[in-house]
Structure formats: C-alpha cells, structure tokens
Amino acid sequence: MPTWQPVRGAITRLDTTLASNQDIENFLERERIIARRHAEGDTYWIEMAVAGRRKRVAILGDGGEVEKGESLADVIEKLDSEVRKLQIEIGGHVAWGNIDLGEVDVTIEDIEETIEYVDEDFLGSDENDSDNECECGKECGCGEGDEEPHEDCEENFNEAELPTFAEGAMLVLSDTPLAEIPALAAQSEEPIATFKHSGANALLSDVEIPFKKNVNPSSGFLIFFSVDPAGLENPKLAVIQDSARLSWHWTYDKTDCDWVAKNETASAFAAEHLGAGAFVERICADIPCADREALYAALVGPGEQAPRAFAAALALPEEVADCLDGLLEARQVPDATVFEPQALPQRLRSQVAYEVAGEGAAKPEIWEVFRKVYLDNPKATIAVGAVQAAVGTGIFTWGLRSIRSARPHPVIAAFGAATVGSAIARLTMAHWLSAALDSEGLSTNK
C-alpha cells in the first residue's frame, strides 16, 4: 500500500479574464485528482496527496479505488497547458504561464545557424530514459507499487523548514534516546523533564527545546508542540517522520473540492490523508495510545483550547497540560526524570551513564551483556582483575630478569606490562561507570 504524503501550494491566476477558479475545479474533476482547496481573490490554495519517489498524485481510478496517477510535475505541466495564464507552485514544483512578447522575423538561415551550436549531449536521449530508473542509477522500481525507497534514494516530500517556535513551553515526543538529552538541556540552559509514554520519550521544558533532526540523527520521529507564553498566537505543531516534515498552526481553511465532496471514497481518503487527518495518521502511528477522534477534534478546534485537548488526546498526564498552560514548571511533573543544565564533565558522565544503561544509540542488548560481565558482579570483576594483574606482574618480572641473561625476552616484559595495564584500566573503567550509574540512579546492583 502506498505511503501518501500531503503537499500544498498555490495557483495564482495572472489574468482573471482567461482563467477562473471553476476552470481549475473542472481540471481536477477531469483528472480525478483528490484535493482540497481554498480560493481567495486571485489565489487558489490547494492540497493533494502524493506517493513514491516520483511524487505520483492520488486519483480515483476507474474501479472506484484510490490509486497513484501521474507525477506531480506532469500534473502541473498539464494544468499549465490547459488553463491559461497561471502561476503554479505546489510541493516545490513551479510553473509559469506563457507570456506573449509579440512576434519577430526569423529566417530559415537563423534557425540553421542556431542548430549548429546545439550540443547533442545537452539535448539528451530518450533511449536511457526509464520510468523505473532510480536515483541510484538502477532500474529498481524504487518507490513504485509496494516497493519502499532505497535509503540512498529516498527524497523529502515536503522540504519546508520547521516553523519558528514560540519562546513558551514545549512538548516533544520522540524515540530519541535519553543519552542525548543532557546535551539538549545544556543548549537550552533550562531543565528538561522526561518520562516514558507509549513507547516514546516525552520531553517537556518551559522554553523551546533546541531539537533538530540533523543534530539527533538517531531520531526516527519527532513530534513538537509549542505554545506562545503570551497567548497571542496559536500553538504550533510539527511532525518529522521518515522523509516528511509537516506543520500545523490551527489556521487550516481548506475544504474538499466539489467533486471530492460528492464522492464517498474520495472524501474519506481526503479526510484521512489531507489536512488534520494526515497529522492524526502519523501521530497515532508513533503514539499508539492516542485517541484518533479526540486528536482530530483537538487539531480542528480552537487554538486557545489546543494545549489541553492535545495532551488529553495523547493520554498525557494532566500536569503536562498545566505546564503547557504556564501553570506548572516542567521540573514539577510527577515521576519525571529531570535533566538540569550541566558543565561538560558532568554532562559527559550523564551521557555515558545512560548509554551504558541501554538508553543510548547502541542496541540495549549489547550493553546488557557488558553490564553482566563488568558491572553486575563487582566482586568477581575485582577478583579477576587482581588475578590478571598478579599474572601480568609475574610475566613482567620474568621478562626483566631475562634481559640480563644470554637469551633476553623484552617482548615478554612488554606483554606483562600490558597485561597489568589492561587490568588496571578495566578496574578503573568499571569503577567509574558504576559511580556514573549510581549518580544517575541507573545502577542495577542491589
């Protein structure tokens, strides 16, 4: 099943005598394109769903099922050719209406002279042009049908930057490991409260959390919810999931196109994959405990009621809503782990402690084995280290004595010294890691 992504844009009528909003509506109906729109003056704001590497537009097929149609670029080109004098900007694709600059006299000699300077390589050839050719250079059908895009070929559907968040409280839901939170607290210079929620890590702060995808490459998804402390602006919601970046400002005003509103299948698809529905699908995929109907109502409801409605729809503690409303500090949320801004040495200790505890980028199973071997049995670790140090000392002593003999063995002395150093380093490391885990309350020793 294709993964649909919403794309938005605007169609501007450069000459209202040659094109009308109804002409655009008629084009969408002829092509069976499922879209939402909002017309205001000469501008026709539009939203549609696309899928695959080529951004093929969602249409209603002849069988009454939603399927992938032509690519977004082809649809825009066709619209530009059928409806005159339009400026089209949708999903990063731009098309301008033809401009009549008059006529000039051109002779056959002028054309032949121009052709001589045309480079064949520049014109290209259709022989190697394949619909299934992926950006990796292979005809793999990447992104077509049920095929998932290759990691090297996957492209962003929505390349819009994240909105500028307000300076008020922020809630972030993500799969980002806790080992990365101390650095975020240091950057924001404010405490960050964290707690587990429906398989994700919930982060809450009284100010904006400097959380960017390029800073935290281990994040698979990020859900931001930011509020304006003065209450003058609507909250801002942003979702980063896979290659999509979507933002919601509680100002959505698009409705189904006329033909979509009359078709039950098309209308249901638009409600699920466009507008607030697109956010509901993505958030519920990452936060399974979320109430779909309540979340949809929170997104389409009044902006001033959004913080409490959003927190309730995601089954978050009531104290989270109090914090978003400015009634409670983030550090006062019950049962939350609070990360205070720390100096570099303490911050590194916290990061290492959470990494070793299995809350980092590495797989928890790897650190579980490490803890069983080195940390869960400190007495056994000390005993083994002492034996290794004793053996290493004996080998080192023997190697030193052999140097004075007729057959010296300096390599043996070096090996003994390395054995002693390895034992001391392992014991020191185990002691430092145990102390770091104890300081963060992560020790498993009873």
Contacts in CASP RR format, 6 or more apart in sequence:
PFRMAT RR
TARGET T0000
AUTHOR 0000-0000-0000
METHOD contacts of the structure
MODEL  1
MPTWQPVRGAITRLDTTLASNQDIENFLERERIIARRHAEGDTYWIEMAV
AGRRKRVAILGDGGEVEKGESLADVIEKLDSEVRKLQIEIGGHVAWGNID
LGEVDVTIEDIEETIEYVDEDFLGSDENDSDNECECGKECGCGEGDEEPH
EDCEENFNEAELPTFAEGAMLVLSDTPLAEIPALAAQSEEPIATFKHSGA
NALLSDVEIPFKKNVNPSSGFLIFFSVDPAGLENPKLAVIQDSARLSWHW
TYDKTDCDWVAKNETASAFAAEHLGAGAFVERICADIPCADREALYAALV
GPGEQAPRAFAAALALPEEVADCLDGLLEARQVPDATVFEPQALPQRLRS
QVAYEVAGEGAAKPEIWEVFRKVYLDNPKATIAVGAVQAAVGTGIFTWGL
RSIRSARPHPVIAAFGAATVGSAIARLTMAHWLSAALDSEGLSTNK
1 146 0 8 1.000
2 51 0 8 1.000
2 52 0 8 1.000
2 68 0 8 1.000
2 145 0 8 1.000
2 146 0 8 1.000
3 51 0 8 1.000
3 52 0 8 1.000
3 242 0 8 1.000
4 49 0 8 1.000
4 50 0 8 1.000
4 51 0 8 1.000
4 58 0 8 1.000
4 273 0 8 1.000
5 49 0 8 1.000
5 50 0 8 1.000
5 51 0 8 1.000
5 157 0 8 1.000
5 158 0 8 1.000
5 243 0 8 1.000
5 244 0 8 1.000
5 278 0 8 1.000
6 47 0 8 1.000
6 48 0 8 1.000
6 49 0 8 1.000
6 158 0 8 1.000
6 246 0 8 1.000
6 273 0 8 1.000
6 274 0 8 1.000
6 275 0 8 1.000
6 278 0 8 1.000
7 47 0 8 1.000
7 48 0 8 1.000
7 49 0 8 1.000
7 50 0 8 1.000
7 55 0 8 1.000
7 72 0 8 1.000
7 90 0 8 1.000
7 91 0 8 1.000
7 92 0 8 1.000
7 157 0 8 1.000
7 158 0 8 1.000
8 45 0 8 1.000
8 46 0 8 1.000
8 47 0 8 1.000
8 90 0 8 1.000
8 91 0 8 1.000
9 45 0 8 1.000
9 46 0 8 1.000
9 47 0 8 1.000
9 89 0 8 1.000
9 90 0 8 1.000
9 91 0 8 1.000
10 43 0 8 1.000
10 44 0 8 1.000
10 45 0 8 1.000
10 46 0 8 1.000
10 88 0 8 1.000
10 89 0 8 1.000
10 90 0 8 1.000
11 24 0 8 1.000
11 43 0 8 1.000
11 44 0 8 1.000
11 45 0 8 1.000
11 46 0 8 1.000
11 79 0 8 1.000
11 86 0 8 1.000
11 87 0 8 1.000
11 88 0 8 1.000
11 89 0 8 1.000
11 90 0 8 1.000
12 42 0 8 1.000
12 43 0 8 1.000
12 44 0 8 1.000
12 86 0 8 1.000
12 87 0 8 1.000
12 88 0 8 1.000
13 19 0 8 1.000
13 20 0 8 1.000
13 21 0 8 1.000
13 42 0 8 1.000
13 43 0 8 1.000
13 44 0 8 1.000
13 85 0 8 1.000
13 86 0 8 1.000
14 42 0 8 1.000
14 85 0 8 1.000
14 86 0 8 1.000
14 87 0 8 1.000
14 97 0 8 1.000
15 84 0 8 1.000
15 85 0 8 1.000
16 42 0 8 1.000
18 84 0 8 1.000
18 85 0 8 1.000
19 83 0 8 1.000
19 84 0 8 1.000
19 85 0 8 1.000
19 86 0 8 1.000
21 39 0 8 1.000
21 44 0 8 1.000
23 83 0 8 1.000
24 37 0 8 1.000
24 44 0 8 1.000
24 79 0 8 1.000
24 83 0 8 1.000
25 37 0 8 1.000
25 257 0 8 1.000
25 258 0 8 1.000
25 259 0 8 1.000
27 78 0 8 1.000
27 79 0 8 1.000
27 82 0 8 1.000
27 83 0 8 1.000
28 35 0 8 1.000
28 257 0 8 1.000
28 259 0 8 1.000
29 257 0 8 1.000
29 258 0 8 1.000
29 259 0 8 1.000
31 59 0 8 1.000
31 70 0 8 1.000
31 75 0 8 1.000
31 78 0 8 1.000
32 59 0 8 1.000
32 60 0 8 1.000
32 61 0 8 1.000
33 48 0 8 1.000
33 57 0 8 1.000
33 58 0 8 1.000
33 59 0 8 1.000
33 75 0 8 1.000
34 48 0 8 1.000
34 49 0 8 1.000
34 58 0 8 1.000
34 59 0 8 1.000
34 60 0 8 1.000
34 66 0 8 1.000
34 257 0 8 1.000
34 260 0 8 1.000
34 266 0 8 1.000
34 269 0 8 1.000
34 270 0 8 1.000
34 274 0 8 1.000
35 46 0 8 1.000
35 47 0 8 1.000
35 48 0 8 1.000
35 257 0 8 1.000
35 260 0 8 1.000
35 270 0 8 1.000
35 274 0 8 1.000
36 46 0 8 1.000
36 47 0 8 1.000
36 48 0 8 1.000
36 254 0 8 1.000
36 255 0 8 1.000
36 256 0 8 1.000
36 257 0 8 1.000
36 260 0 8 1.000
36 270 0 8 1.000
36 274 0 8 1.000
36 275 0 8 1.000
37 44 0 8 1.000
37 45 0 8 1.000
37 46 0 8 1.000
37 47 0 8 1.000
37 254 0 8 1.000
37 255 0 8 1.000
37 257 0 8 1.000
38 44 0 8 1.000
38 45 0 8 1.000
38 253 0 8 1.000
38 254 0 8 1.000
38 255 0 8 1.000
39 45 0 8 1.000
45 254 0 8 1.000
46 90 0 8 1.000
46 254 0 8 1.000
47 254 0 8 1.000
47 274 0 8 1.000
47 275 0 8 1.000
48 57 0 8 1.000
48 58 0 8 1.000
48 72 0 8 1.000
48 90 0 8 1.000
48 274 0 8 1.000
49 57 0 8 1.000
49 58 0 8 1.000
49 269 0 8 1.000
49 273 0 8 1.000
49 274 0 8 1.000
50 56 0 8 1.000
50 57 0 8 1.000
50 58 0 8 1.000
50 72 0 8 1.000
50 157 0 8 1.000
51 58 0 8 1.000
51 68 0 8 1.000
52 68 0 8 1.000
52 143 0 8 1.000
52 144 0 8 1.000
52 145 0 8 1.000
52 149 0 8 1.000
53 134 0 8 1.000
53 135 0 8 1.000
53 142 0 8 1.000
53 143 0 8 1.000
53 144 0 8 1.000
53 149 0 8 1.000
53 153 0 8 1.000
53 154 0 8 1.000
53 155 0 8 1.000
54 71 0 8 1.000
54 72 0 8 1.000
54 73 0 8 1.000
54 131 0 8 1.000
54 143 0 8 1.000
54 144 0 8 1.000
55 71 0 8 1.000
55 72 0 8 1.000
55 73 0 8 1.000
55 91 0 8 1.000
55 157 0 8 1.000
56 68 0 8 1.000
56 69 0 8 1.000
56 70 0 8 1.000
56 71 0 8 1.000
56 72 0 8 1.000
57 68 0 8 1.000
57 69 0 8 1.000
57 70 0 8 1.000
57 71 0 8 1.000
57 72 0 8 1.000
57 75 0 8 1.000
58 66 0 8 1.000
58 67 0 8 1.000
58 68 0 8 1.000
58 69 0 8 1.000
58 269 0 8 1.000
58 273 0 8 1.000
59 66 0 8 1.000
59 67 0 8 1.000
59 68 0 8 1.000
59 69 0 8 1.000
60 66 0 8 1.000
60 67 0 8 1.000
60 263 0 8 1.000
60 265 0 8 1.000
60 266 0 8 1.000
61 67 0 8 1.000
64 265 0 8 1.000
65 265 0 8 1.000
66 265 0 8 1.000
66 266 0 8 1.000
66 269 0 8 1.000
68 145 0 8 1.000
70 78 0 8 1.000
72 90 0 8 1.000
72 91 0 8 1.000
72 93 0 8 1.000
73 93 0 8 1.000
76 88 0 8 1.000
76 90 0 8 1.000
76 93 0 8 1.000
76 95 0 8 1.000
77 95 0 8 1.000
79 86 0 8 1.000
79 88 0 8 1.000
79 95 0 8 1.000
80 86 0 8 1.000
80 88 0 8 1.000
80 95 0 8 1.000
80 96 0 8 1.000
80 97 0 8 1.000
84 97 0 8 1.000
84 98 0 8 1.000
85 97 0 8 1.000
85 98 0 8 1.000
86 95 0 8 1.000
86 97 0 8 1.000
87 94 0 8 1.000
87 95 0 8 1.000
87 96 0 8 1.000
87 97 0 8 1.000
88 94 0 8 1.000
88 95 0 8 1.000
88 96 0 8 1.000
91 157 0 8 1.000
91 158 0 8 1.000
92 159 0 8 1.000
130 139 0 8 1.000
132 139 0 8 1.000
132 140 0 8 1.000
132 141 0 8 1.000
132 142 0 8 1.000
132 144 0 8 1.000
133 139 0 8 1.000
134 140 0 8 1.000
134 141 0 8 1.000
134 142 0 8 1.000
134 150 0 8 1.000
134 153 0 8 1.000
135 142 0 8 1.000
135 152 0 8 1.000
135 153 0 8 1.000
135 155 0 8 1.000
136 142 0 8 1.000
136 150 0 8 1.000
136 152 0 8 1.000
136 153 0 8 1.000
140 147 0 8 1.000
140 150 0 8 1.000
141 147 0 8 1.000
142 149 0 8 1.000
142 150 0 8 1.000
142 153 0 8 1.000
143 149 0 8 1.000
149 155 0 8 1.000
154 242 0 8 1.000
154 243 0 8 1.000
155 243 0 8 1.000
156 243 0 8 1.000
156 244 0 8 1.000
156 245 0 8 1.000
157 243 0 8 1.000
157 244 0 8 1.000
158 244 0 8 1.000
158 245 0 8 1.000
158 246 0 8 1.000
159 245 0 8 1.000
160 245 0 8 1.000
160 247 0 8 1.000
161 245 0 8 1.000
162 212 0 8 1.000
162 224 0 8 1.000
162 238 0 8 1.000
162 240 0 8 1.000
162 245 0 8 1.000
162 247 0 8 1.000
163 236 0 8 1.000
163 238 0 8 1.000
163 247 0 8 1.000
163 249 0 8 1.000
165 208 0 8 1.000
165 224 0 8 1.000
165 226 0 8 1.000
165 236 0 8 1.000
165 238 0 8 1.000
166 208 0 8 1.000
166 226 0 8 1.000
166 227 0 8 1.000
166 228 0 8 1.000
166 229 0 8 1.000
166 233 0 8 1.000
166 236 0 8 1.000
167 207 0 8 1.000
167 208 0 8 1.000
167 228 0 8 1.000
167 229 0 8 1.000
168 206 0 8 1.000
168 207 0 8 1.000
168 208 0 8 1.000
168 226 0 8 1.000
168 227 0 8 1.000
168 228 0 8 1.000
168 229 0 8 1.000
169 204 0 8 1.000
169 205 0 8 1.000
169 206 0 8 1.000
169 207 0 8 1.000
169 226 0 8 1.000
169 227 0 8 1.000
169 229 0 8 1.000
169 323 0 8 1.000
169 324 0 8 1.000
169 326 0 8 1.000
169 330 0 8 1.000
170 203 0 8 1.000
170 204 0 8 1.000
170 205 0 8 1.000
170 207 0 8 1.000
170 208 0 8 1.000
170 209 0 8 1.000
170 224 0 8 1.000
170 225 0 8 1.000
170 226 0 8 1.000
170 227 0 8 1.000
171 202 0 8 1.000
171 203 0 8 1.000
171 204 0 8 1.000
171 224 0 8 1.000
171 225 0 8 1.000
171 226 0 8 1.000
171 311 0 8 1.000
171 316 0 8 1.000
171 320 0 8 1.000
171 323 0 8 1.000
171 324 0 8 1.000
172 202 0 8 1.000
172 203 0 8 1.000
172 204 0 8 1.000
172 209 0 8 1.000
172 211 0 8 1.000
172 222 0 8 1.000
172 223 0 8 1.000
172 224 0 8 1.000
172 225 0 8 1.000
173 197 0 8 1.000
173 200 0 8 1.000
173 201 0 8 1.000
173 202 0 8 1.000
173 203 0 8 1.000
173 222 0 8 1.000
173 223 0 8 1.000
173 286 0 8 1.000
173 287 0 8 1.000
173 314 0 8 1.000
174 200 0 8 1.000
174 201 0 8 1.000
174 203 0 8 1.000
174 211 0 8 1.000
174 216 0 8 1.000
174 219 0 8 1.000
174 220 0 8 1.000
174 221 0 8 1.000
174 222 0 8 1.000
174 223 0 8 1.000
175 199 0 8 1.000
175 200 0 8 1.000
175 201 0 8 1.000
175 219 0 8 1.000
175 220 0 8 1.000
175 221 0 8 1.000
175 286 0 8 1.000
176 201 0 8 1.000
176 203 0 8 1.000
176 211 0 8 1.000
176 216 0 8 1.000
176 218 0 8 1.000
176 219 0 8 1.000
176 220 0 8 1.000
176 222 0 8 1.000
177 201 0 8 1.000
177 218 0 8 1.000
177 354 0 8 1.000
177 355 0 8 1.000
177 358 0 8 1.000
177 359 0 8 1.000
177 360 0 8 1.000
177 361 0 8 1.000
178 194 0 8 1.000
178 201 0 8 1.000
178 337 0 8 1.000
178 354 0 8 1.000
178 359 0 8 1.000
178 360 0 8 1.000
179 351 0 8 1.000
179 352 0 8 1.000
179 354 0 8 1.000
179 355 0 8 1.000
179 359 0 8 1.000
179 360 0 8 1.000
179 361 0 8 1.000
180 216 0 8 1.000
180 218 0 8 1.000
180 351 0 8 1.000
180 360 0 8 1.000
180 361 0 8 1.000
181 192 0 8 1.000
181 194 0 8 1.000
181 201 0 8 1.000
181 203 0 8 1.000
181 339 0 8 1.000
181 354 0 8 1.000
182 339 0 8 1.000
182 342 0 8 1.000
182 347 0 8 1.000
182 350 0 8 1.000
182 351 0 8 1.000
182 354 0 8 1.000
183 347 0 8 1.000
183 351 0 8 1.000
184 192 0 8 1.000
184 203 0 8 1.000
184 209 0 8 1.000
184 210 0 8 1.000
184 211 0 8 1.000
184 339 0 8 1.000
185 191 0 8 1.000
185 192 0 8 1.000
185 339 0 8 1.000
185 340 0 8 1.000
185 341 0 8 1.000
185 342 0 8 1.000
186 341 0 8 1.000
186 342 0 8 1.000
186 347 0 8 1.000
187 210 0 8 1.000
188 205 0 8 1.000
188 207 0 8 1.000
188 208 0 8 1.000
188 209 0 8 1.000
188 210 0 8 1.000
188 341 0 8 1.000
189 341 0 8 1.000
190 205 0 8 1.000
190 206 0 8 1.000
190 207 0 8 1.000
190 330 0 8 1.000
190 341 0 8 1.000
191 205 0 8 1.000
191 206 0 8 1.000
191 330 0 8 1.000
191 331 0 8 1.000
191 338 0 8 1.000
191 339 0 8 1.000
191 340 0 8 1.000
191 341 0 8 1.000
192 203 0 8 1.000
192 204 0 8 1.000
192 205 0 8 1.000
192 209 0 8 1.000
192 330 0 8 1.000
192 338 0 8 1.000
192 339 0 8 1.000
193 203 0 8 1.000
193 204 0 8 1.000
193 205 0 8 1.000
193 330 0 8 1.000
193 331 0 8 1.000
193 333 0 8 1.000
193 336 0 8 1.000
193 337 0 8 1.000
193 338 0 8 1.000
193 339 0 8 1.000
194 201 0 8 1.000
194 202 0 8 1.000
194 203 0 8 1.000
194 204 0 8 1.000
194 336 0 8 1.000
194 337 0 8 1.000
194 338 0 8 1.000
194 339 0 8 1.000
195 201 0 8 1.000
195 202 0 8 1.000
195 333 0 8 1.000
195 335 0 8 1.000
195 336 0 8 1.000
195 337 0 8 1.000
196 202 0 8 1.000
197 287 0 8 1.000
197 289 0 8 1.000
197 314 0 8 1.000
197 315 0 8 1.000
197 316 0 8 1.000
198 287 0 8 1.000
198 288 0 8 1.000
198 289 0 8 1.000
198 290 0 8 1.000
198 314 0 8 1.000
198 315 0 8 1.000
200 286 0 8 1.000
200 287 0 8 1.000
202 316 0 8 1.000
202 320 0 8 1.000
203 209 0 8 1.000
203 211 0 8 1.000
204 320 0 8 1.000
204 323 0 8 1.000
204 330 0 8 1.000
204 333 0 8 1.000
204 336 0 8 1.000
205 330 0 8 1.000
206 323 0 8 1.000
206 329 0 8 1.000
206 330 0 8 1.000
208 226 0 8 1.000
211 222 0 8 1.000
211 224 0 8 1.000
213 219 0 8 1.000
213 222 0 8 1.000
213 240 0 8 1.000
216 222 0 8 1.000
218 360 0 8 1.000
218 361 0 8 1.000
219 240 0 8 1.000
220 240 0 8 1.000
220 241 0 8 1.000
220 242 0 8 1.000
221 239 0 8 1.000
221 240 0 8 1.000
221 241 0 8 1.000
221 242 0 8 1.000
221 282 0 8 1.000
221 286 0 8 1.000
222 238 0 8 1.000
222 239 0 8 1.000
222 240 0 8 1.000
222 241 0 8 1.000
223 237 0 8 1.000
223 238 0 8 1.000
223 239 0 8 1.000
223 240 0 8 1.000
223 283 0 8 1.000
223 286 0 8 1.000
223 287 0 8 1.000
224 236 0 8 1.000
224 237 0 8 1.000
224 238 0 8 1.000
224 239 0 8 1.000
225 235 0 8 1.000
225 236 0 8 1.000
225 237 0 8 1.000
225 307 0 8 1.000
225 310 0 8 1.000
225 324 0 8 1.000
226 235 0 8 1.000
226 236 0 8 1.000
226 237 0 8 1.000
227 235 0 8 1.000
227 307 0 8 1.000
227 324 0 8 1.000
227 325 0 8 1.000
228 234 0 8 1.000
228 235 0 8 1.000
229 326 0 8 1.000
231 304 0 8 1.000
234 249 0 8 1.000
234 250 0 8 1.000
234 251 0 8 1.000
234 303 0 8 1.000
234 304 0 8 1.000
234 306 0 8 1.000
235 250 0 8 1.000
235 303 0 8 1.000
235 306 0 8 1.000
235 307 0 8 1.000
235 310 0 8 1.000
235 324 0 8 1.000
236 247 0 8 1.000
236 248 0 8 1.000
236 249 0 8 1.000
237 247 0 8 1.000
237 248 0 8 1.000
237 249 0 8 1.000
237 279 0 8 1.000
237 299 0 8 1.000
237 310 0 8 1.000
238 245 0 8 1.000
238 246 0 8 1.000
238 247 0 8 1.000
238 248 0 8 1.000
239 245 0 8 1.000
239 246 0 8 1.000
239 247 0 8 1.000
239 248 0 8 1.000
239 279 0 8 1.000
239 282 0 8 1.000
239 283 0 8 1.000
241 282 0 8 1.000
241 285 0 8 1.000
241 286 0 8 1.000
244 282 0 8 1.000
246 278 0 8 1.000
246 279 0 8 1.000
246 282 0 8 1.000
248 276 0 8 1.000
248 279 0 8 1.000
248 299 0 8 1.000
250 299 0 8 1.000
250 301 0 8 1.000
250 302 0 8 1.000
250 303 0 8 1.000
250 306 0 8 1.000
252 275 0 8 1.000
252 276 0 8 1.000
252 300 0 8 1.000
254 274 0 8 1.000
254 275 0 8 1.000
255 261 0 8 1.000
256 266 0 8 1.000
256 267 0 8 1.000
256 270 0 8 1.000
259 266 0 8 1.000
260 266 0 8 1.000
260 267 0 8 1.000
260 270 0 8 1.000
261 267 0 8 1.000
271 277 0 8 1.000
272 281 0 8 1.000
273 281 0 8 1.000
276 296 0 8 1.000
276 299 0 8 1.000
276 300 0 8 1.000
277 296 0 8 1.000
277 299 0 8 1.000
279 295 0 8 1.000
279 299 0 8 1.000
280 292 0 8 1.000
280 295 0 8 1.000
280 296 0 8 1.000
280 299 0 8 1.000
283 290 0 8 1.000
283 295 0 8 1.000
283 314 0 8 1.000
284 290 0 8 1.000
284 292 0 8 1.000
284 295 0 8 1.000
287 314 0 8 1.000
289 314 0 8 1.000
289 315 0 8 1.000
290 313 0 8 1.000
290 314 0 8 1.000
290 315 0 8 1.000
291 313 0 8 1.000
291 314 0 8 1.000
291 315 0 8 1.000
294 309 0 8 1.000
294 312 0 8 1.000
294 313 0 8 1.000
295 310 0 8 1.000
295 313 0 8 1.000
295 314 0 8 1.000
297 309 0 8 1.000
297 313 0 8 1.000
298 305 0 8 1.000
298 306 0 8 1.000
298 309 0 8 1.000
298 310 0 8 1.000
298 312 0 8 1.000
298 313 0 8 1.000
299 306 0 8 1.000
299 310 0 8 1.000
301 309 0 8 1.000
307 321 0 8 1.000
307 324 0 8 1.000
307 325 0 8 1.000
308 321 0 8 1.000
308 324 0 8 1.000
308 325 0 8 1.000
311 317 0 8 1.000
311 318 0 8 1.000
311 320 0 8 1.000
311 321 0 8 1.000
311 324 0 8 1.000
312 321 0 8 1.000
317 333 0 8 1.000
317 334 0 8 1.000
319 328 0 8 1.000
319 332 0 8 1.000
319 333 0 8 1.000
319 334 0 8 1.000
320 333 0 8 1.000
322 328 0 8 1.000
323 329 0 8 1.000
323 330 0 8 1.000
323 332 0 8 1.000
323 333 0 8 1.000
330 336 0 8 1.000
330 338 0 8 1.000
331 338 0 8 1.000
339 350 0 8 1.000
342 350 0 8 1.000
349 436 0 8 1.000
349 439 0 8 1.000
350 436 0 8 1.000
350 440 0 8 1.000
352 433 0 8 1.000
352 436 0 8 1.000
353 433 0 8 1.000
353 436 0 8 1.000
353 437 0 8 1.000
353 439 0 8 1.000
353 440 0 8 1.000
353 442 0 8 1.000
354 360 0 8 1.000
354 440 0 8 1.000
354 442 0 8 1.000
355 361 0 8 1.000
355 362 0 8 1.000
355 367 0 8 1.000
356 367 0 8 1.000
356 370 0 8 1.000
356 371 0 8 1.000
356 375 0 8 1.000
356 433 0 8 1.000
356 436 0 8 1.000
356 437 0 8 1.000
356 442 0 8 1.000
357 367 0 8 1.000
357 437 0 8 1.000
357 440 0 8 1.000
357 442 0 8 1.000
358 364 0 8 1.000
358 367 0 8 1.000
358 368 0 8 1.000
371 444 0 8 1.000
374 381 0 8 1.000
374 426 0 8 1.000
374 429 0 8 1.000
374 430 0 8 1.000
374 433 0 8 1.000
375 381 0 8 1.000
375 430 0 8 1.000
375 433 0 8 1.000
375 434 0 8 1.000
375 437 0 8 1.000
375 444 0 8 1.000
375 445 0 8 1.000
376 444 0 8 1.000
376 445 0 8 1.000
378 430 0 8 1.000
378 434 0 8 1.000
378 445 0 8 1.000
381 426 0 8 1.000
381 427 0 8 1.000
381 430 0 8 1.000
382 427 0 8 1.000
385 423 0 8 1.000
385 426 0 8 1.000
385 427 0 8 1.000
386 423 0 8 1.000
388 419 0 8 1.000
388 420 0 8 1.000
388 422 0 8 1.000
388 423 0 8 1.000
389 419 0 8 1.000
389 420 0 8 1.000
389 421 0 8 1.000
389 423 0 8 1.000
389 424 0 8 1.000
391 419 0 8 1.000
392 416 0 8 1.000
392 417 0 8 1.000
392 419 0 8 1.000
392 420 0 8 1.000
392 423 0 8 1.000
393 416 0 8 1.000
393 420 0 8 1.000
394 416 0 8 1.000
395 412 0 8 1.000
395 413 0 8 1.000
395 415 0 8 1.000
395 416 0 8 1.000
395 419 0 8 1.000
396 413 0 8 1.000
396 416 0 8 1.000
396 417 0 8 1.000
396 419 0 8 1.000
396 420 0 8 1.000
398 409 0 8 1.000
398 412 0 8 1.000
398 413 0 8 1.000
399 408 0 8 1.000
399 409 0 8 1.000
399 410 0 8 1.000
399 412 0 8 1.000
399 413 0 8 1.000
399 416 0 8 1.000
400 413 0 8 1.000
402 408 0 8 1.000
402 409 0 8 1.000
402 412 0 8 1.000
402 413 0 8 1.000
403 409 0 8 1.000
403 410 0 8 1.000
403 413 0 8 1.000
434 443 0 8 1.000
434 445 0 8 1.000
437 443 0 8 1.000
437 444 0 8 1.000
END
